[in-house]
Amino acid sequence: MKWVGLGFDTQSDNTFKDIKVNVIRKKKHAVISLYDKTKKLAEAEGKIPVICLCQSHRKGFWIVVHEDDLDKVNDIRQHNNKK
C-alpha cells in the first residue's frame, strides 16, 4: 500500500528505514495524563519521568518517555549496564 504523504511504499508516519512510527493525535491520552502526574513527582526528586506499561500474560513492557529525555534515559541505561 502506498502512503501518499511520504511518496514511497510504507504505512509508517516517518521515513526511517528500520523504525515503524504510528502517530496518534488526540485531544487527550490517558497515558500522557499519567505521565504529567509522574513528571511532577520526578521533578521534585530530580529524576527523569518514565512510564512502563505492562499487560498480563504478555512478556516485556512498553516504555513511555518524552522525546527530550530519550537520549538521557538511554545514556543512563547504557551506564548502568556497564556495571
DONU-556802 format. One line per field, with one value per residue: x, y, z of N, C-alpha, C, O in turn; residue number from 1; residue in one letter. Coordinates in pm, 1 decimal, decimal comma. Atoms other than C-alpha are relative to their C-alpha. Layout:
BEGIN
n.X	c(X; ...)
n.Y	c(Y; ...)
n.Z	c(Z; ...)
ca.X	c(X; ...)
ca.Y	c(Y; ...)
ca.Z	c(Z; ...)
c.X	c(X; ...)
c.Y	c(Y; ...)
c.Z	c(Z; ...)
o.X	c(X; ...)
o.Y	c(Y; ...)
o.Z	c(Z; ...)
num	c(NUM; ...)
residu	c(A; ...)
//
This chain:
BEGIN
n.X	c(84,0; -79,5; 31,6; -4,5; -71,8; -144,9; -45,4; -56,8; 83,7; -0,3; 114,5; -58,6; 10,7; -134,3; -80,6; -108,4; -6,2; 14,8; 92,7; 139,6; 60,8; 141,7; 34,4; 142,2; 28,8; 127,9; 5,6; -54,5; -34,9; -8,8; -140,7; -66,8; 45,9; -79,7; -135,8; -4,0; -2,6; -129,2; -102,2; -3,5; -67,1; -139,6; -71,0; -21,5; -112,1; -112,5; -8,2; 63,2; 122,6; 12,7; 114,8; -10,1; 131,9; -4,4; 129,0; 1,1; -19,8; -86,1; -137,5; -57,3; 77,3; -15,5; -56,7; 45,4; -90,5; 9,2; -109,8; -109,7; -73,7; -35,0; -145,7; -43,6; 39,8; -86,6; -132,8; 6,5; 14,4; -128,8; -94,0; 34,5; -26,6; -144,5; -37,2)
n.Y	c(-117,0; -121,9; -106,2; -115,6; -111,8; 15,1; 20,2; 131,4; 107,3; 23,2; -51,6; -64,8; -145,3; -56,6; 47,1; 85,4; 129,5; 112,7; -30,8; -22,9; -95,7; -24,7; -118,9; -8,9; -131,7; -8,6; -110,4; 46,5; 141,5; 38,3; 23,7; -130,0; -55,0; 69,3; -51,9; -134,0; 17,0; 59,2; -102,8; -86,8; 75,2; 20,8; -128,4; -27,4; 84,5; -19,5; 119,1; -3,7; 80,5; 111,3; 86,4; 133,9; 62,2; 145,9; 63,7; 136,0; 111,6; -39,4; -23,3; -131,0; -118,7; -112,4; -114,0; -130,7; -105,4; -115,6; -1,0; -82,2; 78,3; 130,8; 19,4; 8,3; 131,4; 97,7; -12,6; 59,7; 144,8; 53,3; -12,0; 102,0; 131,8; 23,5; 38,1)
n.Z	c(0,0; 10,5; -94,2; 89,1; -58,0; 1,4; 136,8; 25,1; -52,0; -143,6; -74,8; -116,2; -7,2; 5,1; 112,8; -48,0; 67,3; -91,7; -109,2; 37,7; -91,7; 19,4; -76,9; -30,9; -57,0; -69,2; -96,1; -126,3; -14,0; -141,4; -33,0; -12,2; -128,1; -100,4; 15,4; -59,2; -145,4; -32,3; 22,7; -118,1; -106,4; 39,3; -10,2; -142,3; -42,2; 91,5; 85,3; 131,9; -3,4; 94,6; -26,9; 57,7; 14,5; 6,7; 21,1; -52,4; 93,5; 112,6; -41,6; 23,4; -31,4; 90,4; -71,4; 45,7; -44,5; 89,3; 96,8; -50,7; -99,3; 54,7; -1,0; -139,7; -50,6; 64,9; -59,8; -134,2; 19,9; 44,4; -113,2; -99,5; 55,0; -5,7; -138,0)
ca.X	c(0,0; 135,2; 145,5; 66,7; 216,9; 568,6; 587,8; 706,6; 568,3; 504,5; 224,5; 461,5; 432,4; 804,2; 1084,4; 1312,1; 1426,6; 1416,7; 1153,7; 776,8; 612,9; 239,6; 141,6; -193,8; -319,1; -597,6; -717,1; -615,0; -439,8; -474,5; -107,0; 2,4; -212,7; -35,3; 298,3; 217,4; 147,7; 464,7; 666,2; 570,0; 680,9; 1002,2; 1096,3; 1056,5; 1317,5; 1543,7; 1465,1; 1351,5; 988,6; 944,1; 622,5; 638,1; 323,8; 273,0; -4,0; -98,1; 14,6; 247,4; 622,5; 807,1; 682,7; 647,5; 841,0; 692,9; 943,8; 930,7; 1144,3; 1350,1; 1457,3; 1515,2; 1892,3; 1934,3; 1743,2; 1947,9; 2274,7; 2168,9; 2067,0; 2397,7; 2594,9; 2405,6; 2452,9; 2831,7; 2830,5)
ca.Y	c(0,0; 341,8; 607,1; 919,6; 1168,2; 1024,3; 932,7; 573,4; 234,9; 243,3; 291,1; 443,7; 803,9; 860,1; 799,9; 584,4; 267,5; 48,8; 213,7; 196,3; 500,1; 536,6; 887,4; 915,2; 1268,7; 1313,2; 1589,2; 1377,1; 1043,2; 864,8; 765,1; 1125,8; 1234,7; 970,1; 1091,7; 1450,7; 1338,0; 1127,9; 1421,0; 1640,6; 1369,5; 1302,5; 1671,0; 1701,5; 1424,0; 1548,3; 1245,2; 1179,6; 1064,7; 725,8; 522,7; 145,6; -23,8; -395,4; -629,2; -950,0; -1264,3; -1071,6; -1070,2; -744,6; -391,7; -68,9; 240,4; 589,9; 873,1; 1226,6; 1272,6; 1542,0; 1281,5; 985,9; 1035,0; 1092,6; 773,3; 577,0; 714,6; 614,8; 269,6; 214,4; 337,3; 103,1; -193,7; -149,2; -212,1)
ca.Z	c(0,0; -88,5; 183,9; -12,0; 232,1; 210,4; -156,3; -116,6; -13,8; 360,9; 609,6; 862,5; 979,9; 922,8; 675,8; 894,3; 721,4; 1034,4; 1257,4; 1219,6; 1378,4; 1420,2; 1531,3; 1705,9; 1767,2; 2020,7; 2249,7; 2547,8; 2611,3; 2947,1; 2935,3; 2885,2; 3180,0; 3390,0; 3251,5; 3356,5; 3714,2; 3717,7; 3581,2; 3877,3; 4120,3; 3926,3; 3909,1; 4287,1; 4320,4; 4039,2; 3823,6; 3467,3; 3434,6; 3266,4; 3244,1; 3192,1; 3063,5; 3121,3; 3021,4; 3198,0; 3018,5; 2782,2; 2808,0; 2839,7; 2877,8; 2685,7; 2784,4; 2760,7; 2780,7; 2641,9; 2332,9; 2509,9; 2768,5; 2537,1; 2498,2; 2873,3; 2955,3; 2702,0; 2845,5; 3198,7; 3075,9; 2897,1; 3200,9; 3435,4; 3200,2; 3218,5; 3594,4)
c.X	c(88,8; -50,4; 22,3; 86,9; 151,1; 55,4; 72,7; -83,5; 22,7; -131,5; 48,9; -17,4; 137,4; 74,8; 119,3; -6,5; -38,5; -97,4; -139,1; -61,9; -146,2; -37,3; -150,6; -23,8; -141,4; 2,5; 67,2; 25,6; 11,6; 145,8; 74,3; -44,0; 77,0; 144,7; 12,4; 5,7; 135,6; 111,9; 11,9; 73,0; 148,7; 80,6; 29,4; 119,2; 122,3; 21,8; -70,7; -126,1; -2,7; -119,3; 26,4; -138,7; 17,5; -141,7; 9,1; 15,8; 74,7; 138,0; 40,4; -91,8; 32,3; 45,4; -50,6; 93,0; -12,5; 122,8; 119,4; 88,9; 53,5; 150,6; 53,2; -31,5; 89,3; 141,2; 4,5; -6,9; 132,1; 101,9; -26,0; 26,1; 148,5; 44,3; -8,7)
c.Y	c(123,8; 104,1; 130,3; 111,9; -8,6; -30,1; -131,0; -103,8; -24,3; 49,9; 72,4; 151,1; 66,3; -54,1; -83,1; -135,9; -114,1; 23,6; 26,9; 90,2; 18,8; 116,4; 4,8; 133,3; -0,8; 122,9; -40,0; -150,4; -30,5; -18,6; 132,4; 70,4; -63,6; 49,3; 137,2; -6,2; -53,9; 102,3; 92,6; -68,0; -16,4; 129,0; 35,1; -79,0; 16,9; -118,1; 23,2; -86,9; -104,8; -83,1; -134,8; -62,8; -149,9; -52,6; -143,0; -100,5; 40,8; 26,9; 143,7; 113,4; 109,1; 118,9; 129,3; 103,6; 115,7; 3,7; 82,6; -77,2; -132,0; -26,3; -14,1; -137,0; -108,2; 4,5; -64,1; -151,3; -63,2; 2,9; -108,6; -141,0; -33,5; -48,6; -148,8)
c.Z	c(0,0; 99,1; -72,7; 56,1; -10,1; -138,0; -24,3; 72,8; 149,4; 58,3; 124,5; -7,5; 3,6; -121,1; 45,7; -68,0; 94,7; 115,5; -56,4; 105,4; -38,6; 90,7; 18,5; 69,5; 57,7; 89,6; 130,4; -4,7; 149,5; 42,3; 17,9; 127,8; 115,5; -3,5; 67,0; 152,6; 45,1; -14,9; 120,6; 115,1; -30,0; 14,6; 144,9; 54,2; -89,4; -93,1; -132,8; 6,3; -111,9; 43,9; -67,6; 1,5; -15,8; -21,9; 51,8; -113,0; -127,7; 54,6; -28,5; 40,9; -100,9; 82,2; -62,7; 61,7; -97,7; -90,1; 47,7; 98,1; -53,9; 3,3; 142,0; 58,5; -60,1; 58,1; 138,5; -11,1; -39,7; 113,6; 103,6; -49,2; 3,5; 137,5; 21,3)
o.X	c(187,9; -169,8; 136,5; 161,4; 218,2; 175,6; 140,1; -173,7; 117,5; -199,3; -31,3; -29,4; 152,0; 20,3; 211,9; -114,4; -106,6; -106,0; -155,8; -71,8; -179,4; -41,9; -226,6; 23,5; -238,2; 109,0; 135,7; -56,4; 71,8; 183,6; 160,3; 36,1; 117,2; 206,7; 110,0; 80,1; 191,3; 208,1; 123,0; 154,3; 232,2; 193,5; 134,8; 182,9; 224,0; 135,0; -141,4; -119,0; 21,0; -131,7; 65,0; -203,7; 95,5; -240,5; 106,9; -40,9; 67,0; 153,7; -6,6; -197,7; 130,0; -2,2; -43,0; 103,1; -30,1; 232,9; 233,2; 205,3; 123,2; 192,7; 142,0; 51,8; 131,4; 202,2; 100,2; 60,7; 170,5; 178,4; 67,6; 51,6; 185,4; 151,9; 19,0)
o.Y	c(128,8; 134,0; 169,3; 175,5; 94,6; -14,7; -144,2; -68,4; -92,5; 134,3; 113,7; 208,4; 176,7; -131,0; -105,0; -192,4; -208,2; -59,3; 106,6; 51,3; 39,1; 100,2; -4,0; 154,9; -33,7; 177,4; 41,0; -226,7; 47,6; 19,2; 143,5; 139,6; 5,8; 68,3; 162,7; 69,3; -8,2; 101,5; 127,0; -5,5; -2,1; 126,8; 91,5; -37,5; -49,0; -148,7; 122,3; -201,8; -73,9; -116,4; -139,5; -70,3; -195,8; 12,4; -213,2; -84,7; -29,2; 90,6; 205,6; 93,3; 100,5; 140,5; 148,0; 115,5; 93,3; -31,0; 51,1; -42,2; -203,7; -133,9; -95,4; -195,9; -199,8; -100,2; -134,0; -222,4; -166,7; -91,9; -170,1; -229,7; -150,8; -106,8; -197,3)
o.Z	c(72,9; 104,1; -97,2; -18,6; -8,6; -159,7; -126,5; 148,8; 188,4; -0,1; 208,2; -115,8; 56,2; -200,2; -32,4; -85,6; 53,9; 206,2; -148,7; 221,8; -155,3; 212,6; -78,0; 181,1; -10,8; 118,6; 192,9; -55,9; 223,3; 153,2; 105,3; 190,7; 208,9; 101,2; 137,5; 215,1; 144,9; 62,0; 161,0; 183,2; 59,4; 63,6; 174,2; 151,0; -68,0; -130,4; -151,0; 49,8; -228,7; 161,8; -184,4; 105,8; -99,2; 12,2; 26,3; -221,1; -228,6; 158,7; -123,9; 100,3; -175,3; 193,7; -184,1; 183,8; -217,5; -47,4; 12,8; 117,8; 17,9; 45,6; 167,6; 127,3; 10,5; 79,8; 171,9; 63,3; 14,9; 130,9; 154,6; 32,2; -2,1; 151,8; 131,0)
num	c(1; 2; 3; 4; 5; 6; 7; 8; 9; 10; 11; 12; 13; 14; 15; 16; 17; 18; 19; 20; 21; 22; 23; 24; 25; 26; 27; 28; 29; 30; 31; 32; 33; 34; 35; 36; 37; 38; 39; 40; 41; 42; 43; 44; 45; 46; 47; 48; 49; 50; 51; 52; 53; 54; 55; 56; 57; 58; 59; 60; 61; 62; 63; 64; 65; 66; 67; 68; 69; 70; 71; 72; 73; 74; 75; 76; 77; 78; 79; 80; 81; 82; 83)
residu	c(M; K; W; V; G; L; G; F; D; T; Q; S; D; N; T; F; K; D; I; K; V; N; V; I; R; K; K; K; H; A; V; I; S; L; Y; D; K; T; K; K; L; A; E; A; E; G; K; I; P; V; I; C; L; C; Q; S; H; R; K; G; F; W; I; V; V; H; E; D; D; L; D; K; V; N; D; I; R; Q; H; N; N; K; K)
//
